[in-house]
Amino acid sequence: MLSKSQIKLITSLKQKKYRQQYEFFVAEGVKTIKELLQSNLELHKLYTTESFNIDAKLEVIISDSDLKRISFLKTPNKALAVFKIPKTKVIDSSGLIVALDAIRDPGNLGTIIRLCDWFGVKELVCSAATVDCFNPKVIQATMGSITRVNISYVDLVSFIKECESPVFGAFMEGSNVYSKKLPENGILVMGNEANGVSKEVEDTIIEKISIPRFGTLQATESLNVATATAILLSEFRRNLVVKF
């Protein structure tokens, strides 16, 4: 049986201010939780309808009805875990970095984290206006990839100015990415879903690149930011494929 204090703590973690206050975040679903348990993340408590056979002090067996009371999902998936938010790590600016300028949609951020993991991008740098990476919907969308990507929230303009790497930005009016030879290392800036890259960040970008439209009518206004990130990261990694 869940106590009122347990329910209050867990449900409060849906909001960023309480995640920051308690330094906890929520993960749901057996597959996602097992991925996180295999990482260096510290488990605070696991609430589950089926035992994971871990430390009895950390695992609480609850009923389906109790799981529904604390779950953020419409259809709860057998388990909910509360993890400790890890300490911020130093950014390694030597490789390929993805920088996000005010990405607001949790699903987009979660997908971009998975893309970074897939394409071997270790560093994801976000502006302060970007959605919190420990938002429950972001955690759900990453499907465990959040443990393999270092995510930092910074003053994006200052960060870019301090880096020596070439800076590329995704713009509709940029040069065709398919006609460019892209470097192994650099910063790829992706802009807000509605407004693109802000003027302040745009001023720090060395080269604007774009994904050309091939449709006959060319009526589509733009690509989803996560889709665009996937295409551009694929192009950045094309040179590495040749070396294998």
Residue pairs with C-beta under 8 A, 6 or more apart in sequence:
1 62
1 66
2 47
2 60
2 62
2 66
2 69
2 70
6 45
6 70
7 69
7 70
9 22
9 24
9 82
10 26
10 47
10 70
10 80
10 82
11 70
12 18
12 22
13 19
13 22
13 24
13 25
13 26
13 82
13 136
14 26
14 72
14 136
16 132
16 134
16 135
19 25
19 85
19 132
19 134
23 84
23 85
24 44
24 82
24 83
24 84
24 85
25 82
25 83
25 85
25 134
25 136
25 139
26 72
26 80
26 81
26 82
26 83
26 136
26 139
27 33
27 36
27 80
27 81
27 83
27 136
27 139
27 140
28 71
28 72
28 73
28 76
28 77
28 79
28 80
28 81
28 136
28 139
28 140
29 73
29 77
29 78
29 79
29 140
30 50
30 77
30 78
30 79
31 143
31 144
32 139
32 140
32 142
32 143
32 144
33 46
33 52
33 79
33 81
34 52
35 143
35 144
35 147
36 43
36 81
36 83
36 144
36 146
36 147
37 43
37 52
37 54
37 81
38 147
39 144
39 147
39 148
40 86
40 147
41 83
41 84
41 86
41 147
42 83
42 84
42 86
43 54
43 58
43 81
43 82
43 83
43 84
44 58
44 81
44 82
44 83
44 84
45 58
45 59
45 60
45 81
45 82
46 52
46 54
46 58
46 59
46 60
46 79
46 80
46 81
46 82
47 60
47 62
47 66
47 67
47 70
47 79
47 80
47 81
47 82
48 59
48 60
48 61
48 62
48 67
48 78
48 79
48 80
49 61
49 62
49 63
49 64
49 67
49 78
49 79
50 78
50 79
51 59
51 61
52 59
52 79
64 76
67 76
67 78
67 79
67 80
68 76
70 80
71 80
72 136
72 137
73 140
85 134
88 152
89 150
89 152
91 97
91 123
91 125
91 150
91 152
91 154
91 159
92 122
92 123
92 150
93 123
93 163
93 164
93 165
94 185
95 121
95 122
95 123
95 184
95 185
96 119
96 120
96 121
96 184
96 185
96 186
96 187
96 188
96 233
96 236
96 237
97 121
97 123
97 124
97 125
97 163
97 165
97 186
97 187
97 188
98 112
98 116
98 121
98 123
98 124
98 125
98 187
98 188
98 190
98 229
98 233
99 124
99 125
99 126
99 127
99 156
99 159
99 160
99 187
99 188
99 189
99 190
100 109
100 112
100 124
100 125
100 126
100 127
100 130
100 189
100 190
101 127
101 129
101 130
101 156
101 189
101 190
101 191
101 192
101 197
101 198
101 201
102 127
102 129
102 130
102 191
102 192
102 195
102 198
103 109
103 112
103 126
103 130
103 131
103 190
103 192
103 193
103 225
104 129
104 130
104 131
104 192
104 193
105 131
105 193
105 225
106 131
106 135
106 136
106 137
106 138
106 141
107 137
107 138
107 141
107 226
108 193
108 224
108 225
108 226
109 126
109 130
109 131
109 133
109 135
109 138
109 141
110 137
110 138
110 139
110 140
110 141
110 142
111 141
111 226
111 229
112 124
112 190
112 225
112 226
112 229
113 124
113 133
113 138
113 141
113 142
113 145
113 146
113 149
113 151
114 141
114 142
114 143
114 145
115 121
115 226
115 229
115 230
115 233
116 122
116 124
116 145
116 149
116 233
117 142
117 145
117 148
117 149
118 145
119 233
119 234
119 236
119 237
120 237
121 149
121 233
122 148
122 149
122 150
123 149
123 150
123 152
124 149
124 150
124 151
124 152
125 152
125 154
125 156
125 159
125 187
126 133
126 151
126 152
126 153
126 154
126 156
127 153
127 154
127 155
127 156
127 201
128 153
128 154
128 155
129 192
130 153
131 138
132 138
133 146
133 151
138 146
139 146
156 189
156 201
157 200
157 201
157 203
157 204
160 167
160 187
160 189
160 201
160 204
160 205
161 204
163 187
165 185
165 186
165 187
166 183
166 185
166 186
166 187
166 206
166 207
167 186
167 187
167 189
167 204
167 205
167 206
167 207
168 182
168 186
168 187
168 188
168 189
168 205
168 206
168 207
168 208
168 209
169 188
169 189
169 191
169 197
169 201
169 202
169 205
169 207
169 208
169 209
170 188
170 189
170 190
170 191
170 196
170 197
170 208
170 209
170 210
170 211
170 228
170 229
170 232
171 191
171 196
171 197
171 202
171 208
171 209
171 210
172 196
172 210
172 222
173 208
173 210
174 207
174 208
174 209
174 210
175 207
175 208
175 209
175 210
176 209
176 210
176 212
177 209
177 210
177 211
177 212
177 231
177 232
177 235
178 212
178 235
180 209
180 235
181 239
182 235
182 236
182 238
182 239
183 236
183 239
184 236
184 239
184 240
186 236
188 229
188 232
188 233
188 236
189 197
189 201
189 205
190 197
190 225
190 228
190 229
190 232
191 197
191 198
191 201
191 225
192 198
192 225
193 224
193 225
197 205
209 232
211 223
211 228
211 231
211 232
213 220
222 228
223 231
